[in-house]
Amino acid sequence: MWSVFCFSIPRKVDADEVDPSSSSSRRQIALALRHRAIVTTWLDRSGMSPLTIHFVDYSRRSKAEVEDFFRPFVRYLNRCRDLLLDCSLHVLPHHVDLSSFSSLSLGLPDLICLRLKPARDFGRASEGLCLRISTSLLTINGILGLPVSRVTNLIIVGPIDDLLQYLCTITACENLLQCHIATRFITTPGSPTRIFEHSTLKSLSFKVDSVGSLKAISKFFGSIRLPQLKEIYIDMVEYTPTERLCMRPTAAVCMRLLLALQWLSKSQPGRLERLILCGVKSPIFYLRSLLRRFPSIQFVGLYTCDFGVELEELRAVITSTSHFGWDNNEGASQRTCSFNLEDASDRDREVLETFSNEPLLSTV
């Protein structure tokens, strides 16, 4: 049995900042004491159940006050499996033991000073850690001191304008197996001046919400070598026309998607085994062209996609090698496919649910 505790620090009123002796300030002290009693009582009653703790601070309170609010949780961190911190990392004690954690989620609220860097000892973090990190930490080199060598599953969320920050973060996680990127590129990023490589990454997934993001993916694949990559997920999000960076599934958008995957086919042809697309709408020609570049693909998942043909024709395009004009059809993988998410594998549902759990990302 799992126990979940979510807590958001109440916003501090201006009167406290002006007059610390005010009755409002005394109420705040009483609130902190009551909070400590509630947290201790509830977590004590949870027995020895593994914990999920979500701690949020958008309160404009001082560092000391925030630490006071988090302090009641510290004694229970040895039972914590999933820790979600939307706050400054200074709330974590230097001696914290992360050996029980299976996932760690870190984000910085809008009001946190961007010069802040974590300085905690994560050396005892558990192996196989899932790390969810906000792009606001990437922009300040905030991964310094994080347990990146223990991370096998990395989730990056938030707006960003520099592709290099992604590449450096991914390659810093030297034992990474899965990477999920749900982001919005504020501007089209430039191409890095050097080629990166990651020797263990097997699964890569993107949540795409703009043509700019597709351009960035093209440059991403052109800037990194992934010799062990076996599967790719691309979830194309369709925004309403009122969004400033709205994306419609036009031919131009689909061409950008094809171009992004062409970069991958050039750098490591013959290795990709699974391709999963969600929300793609395009003429069938683009899918044929895409599959032609990856004869090694064994499975194609197309969920909530529309290629303008009936399912039987779509299935034939995927599974029949005659569509691709290969001279030696024996060299082509025998493909299977799925079009209904309800029939998808647990693995596919797990990855796509990772995206669905992320909020739509606002621009800045």
C-alpha positions as CSV (number, residue, x, y, z in Angstrom):
1,M,0.0,0.0,0.0
2,W,1.2,3.5,-0.9
3,S,0.6,6.7,1.0
4,V,0.6,10.1,-0.7
5,F,1.1,13.4,1.0
6,C,0.8,16.7,-1.0
7,F,1.5,20.0,0.7
8,S,1.7,23.5,-0.6
9,I,3.0,26.3,1.7
10,P,0.4,29.0,2.3
11,R,1.4,32.3,0.7
12,K,2.8,34.9,3.1
13,V,0.8,38.1,3.4
14,D,2.5,41.4,3.0
15,A,1.7,42.5,6.6
16,D,4.1,39.9,7.9
17,E,7.0,41.4,5.9
18,V,6.3,44.9,7.2
19,D,5.7,44.2,10.9
20,P,7.0,40.8,12.2
21,S,5.2,41.5,15.6
22,S,1.8,41.8,14.0
23,S,-1.0,39.5,14.9
24,S,-0.8,38.1,11.4
25,S,2.8,37.1,12.1
26,R,1.7,35.3,15.3
27,R,-0.9,33.5,13.3
28,Q,1.8,32.4,10.9
29,I,3.8,30.9,13.8
30,A,0.7,29.1,15.0
31,L,0.1,27.8,11.5
32,A,3.7,26.4,11.3
33,L,3.2,24.6,14.6
34,R,-0.1,23.2,13.6
35,H,1.3,22.1,10.3
36,R,4.1,20.2,12.1
37,A,1.6,18.4,14.3
38,I,-0.6,17.5,11.3
39,V,2.3,16.2,9.2
40,T,3.7,14.1,12.1
41,T,0.3,12.7,13.1
42,W,-0.7,11.7,9.5
43,L,2.7,10.2,8.6
44,D,2.9,8.3,11.9
45,R,-0.5,6.8,11.2
46,S,0.6,5.6,7.7
47,G,2.6,2.9,9.5
48,M,5.5,1.6,7.4
49,S,3.9,2.1,4.0
50,P,6.1,3.5,1.2
51,L,5.5,7.3,0.8
52,T,5.0,9.7,-2.0
53,I,5.7,13.2,-0.8
54,H,4.9,16.3,-2.9
55,F,6.1,19.6,-1.4
56,V,5.3,22.9,-3.2
57,D,6.5,26.4,-2.3
58,Y,5.2,29.5,-4.1
59,S,4.8,31.4,-0.9
60,R,7.3,34.2,-1.0
61,R,8.6,33.1,2.4
62,S,12.1,33.3,3.6
63,K,14.5,30.4,3.3
64,A,14.3,29.7,7.0
65,E,10.5,29.6,7.0
66,V,10.4,27.2,4.1
67,E,12.9,24.9,5.8
68,D,10.7,25.0,8.9
69,F,7.7,23.8,6.9
70,F,9.7,21.0,5.3
71,R,11.5,19.9,8.5
72,P,8.6,17.6,9.7
73,F,9.0,15.6,6.6
74,V,12.7,14.9,7.0
75,R,12.4,12.0,9.5
76,Y,10.1,10.2,7.1
77,L,12.3,10.4,4.0
78,N,13.8,7.0,4.6
79,R,10.3,5.6,3.7
80,C,9.9,7.9,0.7
81,R,9.8,6.2,-2.7
82,D,8.8,9.2,-4.8
83,L,9.8,12.7,-3.7
84,L,8.4,15.7,-5.7
85,L,9.9,19.1,-4.8
86,D,8.6,22.2,-6.5
87,C,10.8,24.5,-4.4
88,S,14.4,25.4,-3.8
89,L,16.6,22.4,-3.1
90,H,17.9,24.0,0.1
91,V,15.0,22.3,2.0
92,L,16.9,19.0,1.7
93,P,19.3,18.4,4.6
94,H,22.9,17.8,3.5
95,H,22.8,14.4,5.2
96,V,19.7,13.1,3.4
97,D,19.8,9.5,2.4
98,L,18.1,8.8,-0.9
99,S,18.8,5.1,-1.0
100,S,15.0,4.3,-0.7
101,F,14.0,6.6,-3.5
102,S,12.8,5.2,-6.8
103,S,12.0,8.7,-8.3
104,L,13.0,12.2,-7.6
105,S,11.2,15.2,-9.2
106,L,12.8,18.6,-9.0
107,G,11.4,21.9,-10.2
108,L,12.0,25.6,-9.4
109,P,9.0,27.9,-8.8
110,D,8.9,31.1,-10.8
111,L,9.9,33.2,-7.8
112,I,13.1,31.3,-6.9
113,C,16.4,33.0,-7.7
114,L,17.9,31.5,-10.8
115,R,21.5,31.8,-9.4
116,L,20.7,29.0,-6.9
117,K,22.5,25.7,-7.3
118,P,21.9,22.5,-5.4
119,A,24.6,21.5,-3.0
120,R,23.4,18.2,-1.5
121,D,25.2,14.9,-1.2
122,F,23.3,12.5,-3.4
123,G,26.0,9.9,-3.4
124,R,23.8,7.4,-1.7
125,A,20.9,7.7,-4.1
126,S,19.5,4.3,-5.2
127,E,20.4,2.7,-8.4
128,G,17.9,2.8,-11.2
129,L,16.6,6.3,-10.1
130,C,13.9,8.1,-12.1
131,L,14.7,11.8,-12.2
132,R,12.2,14.4,-13.3
133,I,13.8,17.8,-13.8
134,S,12.5,21.2,-14.8
135,T,14.3,23.0,-17.6
136,S,14.8,25.9,-15.2
137,L,17.4,23.8,-13.5
138,L,19.2,23.2,-16.8
139,T,19.5,26.9,-17.5
140,I,21.5,27.4,-14.3
141,N,23.6,24.2,-14.5
142,G,21.3,23.0,-11.7
143,I,22.1,19.3,-12.3
144,L,25.4,19.9,-10.5
145,G,25.4,17.7,-7.4
146,L,22.4,15.6,-8.5
147,P,22.7,11.8,-8.6
148,V,23.0,11.7,-12.4
149,S,25.2,8.5,-12.5
150,R,22.3,6.6,-10.8
151,V,19.6,7.8,-13.2
152,T,18.2,5.3,-15.7
153,N,15.0,7.2,-16.4
154,L,15.1,10.9,-17.1
155,I,12.1,13.2,-17.6
156,I,12.7,16.8,-18.7
157,V,9.8,19.3,-18.7
158,G,9.5,23.0,-19.3
159,P,10.3,25.8,-21.9
160,I,13.8,26.2,-23.1
161,D,15.8,27.9,-25.9
162,D,19.2,26.0,-25.9
163,L,19.6,22.5,-27.3
164,L,23.0,22.2,-25.7
165,Q,21.5,22.1,-22.2
166,Y,19.6,19.0,-23.2
167,L,22.6,17.3,-24.7
168,C,24.8,18.0,-21.8
169,T,22.2,16.8,-19.3
170,I,21.5,13.5,-21.2
171,T,25.1,12.7,-21.6
172,A,25.8,13.5,-17.9
173,C,23.5,10.6,-17.0
174,E,25.9,8.0,-18.1
175,N,23.7,5.0,-17.3
176,L,20.6,6.4,-18.8
177,L,18.2,3.9,-20.5
178,Q,15.0,6.0,-21.0
179,C,14.6,9.7,-21.7
180,H,11.3,11.6,-21.9
181,I,11.3,15.2,-23.2
182,A,8.2,17.2,-22.8
183,T,9.1,20.8,-23.6
184,R,8.5,23.9,-25.7
185,F,11.3,25.6,-27.5
186,I,11.0,29.3,-27.0
187,T,13.1,29.9,-30.1
188,T,14.6,27.7,-32.8
189,P,17.9,26.6,-31.2
190,G,21.2,26.7,-33.0
191,S,23.2,23.6,-33.8
192,P,25.9,22.6,-31.3
193,T,29.5,22.8,-32.4
194,R,30.3,19.2,-31.5
195,I,28.8,15.8,-31.7
196,F,27.7,14.1,-28.5
197,E,27.3,10.4,-27.9
198,H,25.4,8.3,-25.3
199,S,26.3,4.6,-25.2
200,T,23.4,3.2,-23.1
201,L,20.2,5.1,-24.1
202,K,17.6,2.7,-25.5
203,S,14.3,4.6,-25.5
204,L,13.7,8.2,-26.4
205,S,10.3,10.0,-26.4
206,F,9.2,13.5,-27.2
207,K,6.1,15.6,-26.5
208,V,5.9,18.0,-29.5
209,D,3.7,21.1,-29.4
210,S,5.2,23.3,-32.2
211,V,7.0,23.3,-35.5
212,G,9.9,24.9,-33.6
213,S,10.1,21.8,-31.4
214,L,10.3,19.6,-34.5
215,K,13.1,21.7,-35.9
216,A,14.9,21.3,-32.5
217,I,14.4,17.5,-32.7
218,S,16.1,17.5,-36.1
219,K,19.1,19.3,-34.7
220,F,19.0,17.0,-31.7
221,F,19.3,13.9,-33.8
222,G,22.0,15.5,-35.9
223,S,24.1,16.3,-32.8
224,I,24.1,13.1,-30.9
225,R,25.0,9.5,-31.6
226,L,22.8,6.8,-29.9
227,P,24.2,3.4,-30.9
228,Q,21.9,1.5,-28.5
229,L,18.6,3.4,-29.4
230,K,15.8,0.8,-30.0
231,E,12.6,2.8,-29.7
232,I,11.2,6.3,-30.4
233,Y,7.9,7.8,-29.2
234,I,6.6,11.1,-30.6
235,D,3.4,12.6,-29.2
236,M,2.3,15.5,-31.3
237,V,0.1,17.9,-29.2
238,E,-2.5,20.0,-31.1
239,Y,-3.1,23.4,-29.5
240,T,-6.1,25.6,-30.0
241,P,-5.9,28.5,-32.5
242,T,-5.6,30.9,-29.6
243,E,-2.2,29.5,-28.7
244,R,0.7,31.7,-29.8
245,L,2.7,28.7,-30.9
246,C,-0.2,26.6,-32.2
247,M,0.7,23.7,-34.4
248,R,-1.7,22.2,-37.0
249,P,-1.0,18.8,-38.5
250,T,-0.4,20.2,-42.0
251,A,1.9,18.7,-44.7
252,A,4.6,21.2,-43.7
253,V,4.4,19.9,-40.1
254,C,4.7,16.3,-41.2
255,M,7.6,17.2,-43.4
256,R,9.3,18.5,-40.3
257,L,8.7,15.3,-38.5
258,L,10.0,13.3,-41.4
259,L,13.1,15.5,-41.6
260,A,13.7,15.0,-37.8
261,L,13.7,11.2,-38.2
262,Q,15.8,11.4,-41.4
263,W,18.7,12.7,-39.3
264,L,18.3,9.7,-37.1
265,S,18.3,7.3,-40.0
266,K,21.6,8.9,-41.3
267,S,23.4,8.6,-38.0
268,Q,22.4,5.0,-37.1
269,P,20.5,3.1,-39.8
270,G,19.4,-0.4,-39.2
271,R,19.1,-0.2,-35.4
272,L,15.7,1.2,-34.6
273,E,13.2,-1.5,-33.7
274,R,10.0,0.3,-32.5
275,L,8.4,3.5,-33.7
276,I,5.3,4.9,-31.9
277,L,3.5,8.0,-33.1
278,C,0.6,9.7,-31.4
279,G,-1.6,12.5,-32.8
280,V,0.1,12.5,-36.3
281,K,-2.2,13.5,-39.2
282,S,-0.7,13.3,-42.7
283,P,-1.0,11.7,-46.2
284,I,0.1,8.1,-46.3
285,F,3.0,9.0,-48.5
286,Y,4.9,10.5,-45.5
287,L,4.5,7.3,-43.5
288,R,5.8,5.2,-46.5
289,S,8.8,7.4,-46.8
290,L,9.5,7.2,-43.1
291,L,9.3,3.5,-42.9
292,R,11.5,3.1,-46.0
293,R,14.3,4.7,-44.0
294,F,14.1,2.2,-41.2
295,P,13.9,-1.4,-42.5
296,S,14.9,-2.7,-39.1
297,I,11.6,-1.5,-37.4
298,Q,9.7,-4.5,-36.1
299,F,6.7,-2.7,-34.5
300,V,4.8,0.4,-35.4
301,G,2.3,1.9,-33.0
302,L,0.0,4.6,-34.5
303,Y,-2.4,6.0,-31.8
304,T,-5.0,8.7,-32.6
305,C,-3.3,9.2,-36.0
306,D,-4.9,9.8,-39.4
307,F,-3.1,9.0,-42.6
308,G,-6.2,9.4,-44.9
309,V,-6.7,5.7,-45.6
310,E,-8.6,2.8,-44.2
311,L,-7.0,0.7,-41.5
312,E,-6.5,-2.3,-43.7
313,E,-4.5,-0.3,-46.2
314,L,-2.6,1.3,-43.4
315,R,-1.8,-2.1,-42.0
316,A,-0.6,-3.2,-45.5
317,V,1.7,-0.2,-45.8
318,I,3.3,-1.1,-42.5
319,T,3.6,-4.9,-42.9
320,S,4.2,-5.5,-46.6
321,T,7.7,-5.2,-47.8
322,S,6.5,-4.8,-51.4
323,H,5.7,-1.1,-50.7
324,F,9.4,-0.3,-50.2
325,G,11.0,-1.8,-53.3
326,W,13.7,-3.7,-51.4
327,D,15.6,-6.1,-53.6
328,N,16.1,-8.6,-50.8
329,N,12.9,-8.8,-48.7
330,E,14.4,-11.4,-46.4
331,G,16.6,-8.6,-45.0
332,A,13.5,-6.7,-43.8
333,S,12.0,-7.2,-40.4
334,Q,8.5,-8.7,-40.2
335,R,6.5,-5.8,-38.8
336,T,3.6,-5.8,-36.5
337,C,1.4,-2.8,-35.7
338,S,-1.2,-1.4,-33.3
339,F,-3.7,1.4,-33.9
340,N,-5.8,1.2,-30.7
341,L,-4.3,2.4,-27.4
342,E,-6.5,0.0,-25.5
343,D,-4.7,-2.8,-27.3
344,A,-1.2,-1.3,-26.8
345,S,1.5,-2.9,-24.7
346,D,1.9,-2.0,-21.1
347,R,5.2,-0.4,-22.1
348,D,3.6,1.9,-24.7
349,R,0.8,3.0,-22.3
350,E,3.4,3.7,-19.6
351,V,5.4,6.0,-21.8
352,L,2.4,7.9,-23.2
353,E,0.9,8.3,-19.7
354,T,4.2,9.9,-18.8
355,F,3.3,12.6,-21.3
356,S,-0.3,12.8,-20.3
357,N,0.7,13.5,-16.7
358,E,2.6,16.6,-17.7
359,P,0.7,19.9,-17.9
360,L,0.6,21.9,-21.1
361,L,3.7,24.0,-21.0
362,S,3.3,27.7,-21.0
363,T,5.5,30.1,-22.9
364,V,7.6,32.7,-21.2
